[in-house]
Amino acid sequence: MRILEGKTLSAEILGALPARIEAVKARLGRPPSLAIINYFADSPSAVYVKRKIAACEKLGIAVRLYAPKPEEGYPAFKALLARLGADPACDGIMIERPLPDGFETLETWDALPAAKDVDGLSSLNMGRLFLAKKFSEIENGGYFSPCTALAVIRLLKFHGLNPAGLNIAVAGRSAVVGRPLAHMLTALDATVTLCHTRTKNTAEIFGRADLVITAVGKARWLKKELLPPGATVIDVGTNFDENGKMCGDADFEDLKGSAAAVSPVPGGVGPVTLACLIEASVRAAEQGPET
């Protein structure tokens, strides 16, 4: 079974950034800056917050972590977004999910400035993404796309896997991974079926898939009996098992001897997502006005 690791690609992306960071510093008189908003320190996504901060600091990117309390309410969250949006010394804003109940609204995504929205969640960035017909438009459009979805595409390309003409099943329909990823794959000429909790014929869909991408957040649920022999699996899940060990949606050990290739967790999509986020933060500083 081929291991589709992401650490090499992540290092490649990050390795290209120091010269760009120095150019930003020369133009703005300061390094690129990223603001991270995280409400829940114990959420699966929060595992990567420390890694994001460490990676930024290593590259000389200024990073600020905001950890509001849910009880402060939605108005405080909106006020924070407005303050960061108006701050000329803030280039990028990263909102960690999940957010408190009631916070993930259209009002929030409308309030997130597209020019600083490095994870592509704002209404404007998301709208531009879904208007693109070809992947070249997504790559060269000048806007930001959801980093995890983009990381999957870059990981596939890095390992020489061309989605064109493939039957691909995507499990999970979130706005940050499943739906934008399905659109990106379609723009690369794949035939995509987006599966979710109400999909009735999941086994049939998986059974004819060349590639299965899972992003549902359920530890080791994807077993070999759900897949045709020789399928490829990209695992986007970030979970913790009963022993507190990080694992993916796919049962990595169970897939050995059956799947042709699998991305591991950790060490697969995660490092590439991190690199894409930091790259986007540098690009936000490059595209921003002089301060």
C-alpha positions, 0 to 999 in steps of 0.5 A: 500500500502506497503511503501518501504522506504530506510532510515532504510537500508541506516542507516544500511549500514552507521552504519557498516562503522566506524570500517572500516574507523578506520582501513583505518586510521590505515593503511594509516595514514589518513581517506578515501577520496572522490573527487566530480566533479559537473558542475551544481549546479542546476541539480536534482542530485546536490541536493544530493551533500550537503547530500553526503558531510555532510554524509562523514564529519559525518563519518570522510571521507575527501571529496573535491568538485570540481565545474569547469565551463563548459567554461573551456572546455573538456581539463580542465576536462581531466586534473582534472581527470588525476590529481585526478587519480595520487593523492595518497591521493584521494581514490575515484572520483565521477562524478556528471551528467549531464556533459557539452555537449560533455563531456560524451564520451568513452574518459572520461570513459577510463580516469576515473581510475577504482580503484577510480571509486566509481560509476562504470562508467569507461570502465573497471568497466562497462565492468566487470559488463556486463561480470558477469552472476550471481549477486554473481559475481557482489557482489564479483568481487572486482570492482565498480558498478553504485550506483543507480542501486545497491541501487535498488537491495539492497532495493528490497532484504532488503524488501524481494522482490526476483526478480527471476522469475518476469516480470520486466519493467525498464523505462529508458535506461541510462548507469548509471541506466537503462541498468546496473540495467536491467543486475543486475536483469537478473543476479538475474533470472528476465525477464526484458524488458527495455523501453525507448522513442521509445518503442511502446508497453509500456502500454502492457509491463507495463500491464503484469509486476510484478514490474516496475522500473522507472528512466526517470526523468519526474515528476509523469508520472507513473499513476495507469492506466498504471499498473496492480493491485497489481504491485510493483513500484520502483521509481528512479526519482528525479524531482521537481514539479511546486511548487519546491517540490521534487517528483519521476516519479511515482504519489505516491498519484494516486497509493494508493489503486492500487499498492501493494508496492511503494518506496517513493521520497524522502526517498526511493532509494536516501538514499540507493544510498548515502550509497552505494556511501560512502561504495564504497569510503571506499572500494576504500581506503581499496583496494588502495595502502599504501601512 
